[in-house]
Amino acid sequence: MGFLSYIVTYIAELSSDRQRWFLWRYGPMRSVAEYLARAAAFDELARSAGEPSLQKRYADIAECYRLLAEERQRLIMEGTIKSETA
C-alpha cells in the first residue's frame, strides 16, 4: 500500500470529528521542517500507543514523513522547487 492510500484509509477509519482535527492538524506542508515536525509527532504517538499494531502504524507514518522531508530537500537543492519557510 502506498503512503497516500495508507493515509486516506487511516483518515477514513476515524470519526468525523477526529477527521476534521486530523486534517486541520496535518494539512498541507510547505517546508522540510514541517515534514520533520510531523515525523516527530508520529514518533511520539508511536511511543505512547499501548497497542503494538498502533505503534507500528505510527512509526511507519513517521518514517514516511522523514522520506518526504528528504525528497523535498533534494528538490530544493536541485532548484526544482523553492524553499518555503513558515
C-alpha positions in Angstrom: 0.0 0.0 0.0 1.4 3.4 -1.0 1.8 6.2 1.5 -1.2 8.2 0.2 -3.6 5.3 0.2 -2.4 4.4 3.7 -3.2 7.9 5.0 -6.5 8.0 3.2 -7.5 4.7 4.7 -6.3 5.8 8.1 -8.4 9.0 7.9 -11.4 7.2 6.6 -11.4 5.0 9.7 -11.6 8.0 12.1 -14.8 9.5 13.4 -15.9 12.7 11.6 -14.8 14.9 14.5 -11.4 13.2 14.6 -11.1 13.5 10.7 -11.6 17.3 10.9 -9.0 17.5 13.7 -6.5 15.3 11.7 -6.9 17.4 8.5 -6.6 20.6 10.5 -3.5 19.4 12.3 -1.9 17.6 9.4 -2.9 19.8 6.5 -0.6 20.9 3.6 3.1 21.3 4.4 5.4 23.8 2.7 8.8 23.2 4.4 11.2 20.4 5.3 10.9 21.5 8.9 7.1 20.9 8.8 7.6 17.3 7.5 10.2 16.6 10.2 7.9 18.1 12.9 5.1 15.7 11.8 7.5 12.8 11.8 8.4 13.7 15.4 4.7 13.9 16.3 4.0 10.5 14.9 7.2 9.1 16.7 5.7 10.4 19.9 2.3 8.8 19.1 4.2 5.5 18.4 6.0 5.7 21.8 2.8 6.5 23.7 0.5 3.9 21.9 -0.3 0.9 24.1 -1.2 -1.4 21.2 1.7 -2.8 19.1 -0.2 -2.5 15.9 -0.7 1.2 16.5 2.9 1.6 17.5 3.9 0.2 14.2 1.4 2.2 12.2 2.5 5.5 13.8 6.2 4.6 13.4 5.6 3.8 9.7 3.8 7.1 9.2 6.7 8.9 10.9 9.2 7.2 8.5 7.1 8.3 5.5 7.2 11.9 6.7 11.0 11.6 7.0 11.2 10.3 3.5 9.0 13.2 2.2 11.3 15.6 4.0 14.3 14.1 2.3 12.6 14.3 -1.1 11.6 17.9 -0.6 15.2 18.8 0.5 16.5 17.1 -2.6 14.1 19.0 -4.9 15.1 22.3 -3.2 18.8 21.5 -3.6 18.2 20.7 -7.3 16.3 24.0 -7.7 13.2 22.2 -8.9 11.1 23.8 -6.1 11.7 26.9 -3.9 12.3 26.6 -0.2 9.3 27.9 1.8 9.8 28.6 5.4 6.9 29.5 7.7 
